[in-house]
Amino acid sequence: MCLAIPGKIIAITEQLDETFRKGKVSFGGIMKEINLFMVPEAQIGDYVLVHVGVAINVVDEEEAKKTFDYLKQMGEVEELESPDSTNL
């Protein structure tokens, strides 16, 4: 099953122009480098839904935390902890 996982933008790590950006996103303390080009409005501190290493939408903080907790309970976020997983 393919899921979009909510995470919090901790830093913008690369910005080549107005469109192409990358950032560090925290998924319950697990950090991943994520492409932010689909959410140009997203800023540090915002929560985003991430699918296959790309942030696809900015989401409400409360809803993001609730969704992440549900996914964790279902065992759907274990691959984030895998040392060889670079993308979601």
C-alpha positions, 0 to 999 in steps of 0.5 A: 500500500502506498501512503502519504506520511505527515511530517514537520519541516525542520529546515530548508536545506537546498533552494536552487530557485523559486520552485526547486527546494529540498528540506529536512522533514521530521517523522516522529524524530526520524529525519529525511531529506524531502523534495518540496517543489510541489509545496512552494508555500511551505515554510520551516515549522509547517507539516506536510504530507510526503509520498515517495520522498516528495511533499505533496500538501501542507496540512494542519498540525493537529491532523498531521499528528493524529494521522501519524499516530494512527499510522504508527499504531498500524505499523505503517511507519516502520520502514522510516526507521530502516537504515537503507530507506532514503525515500518514503 
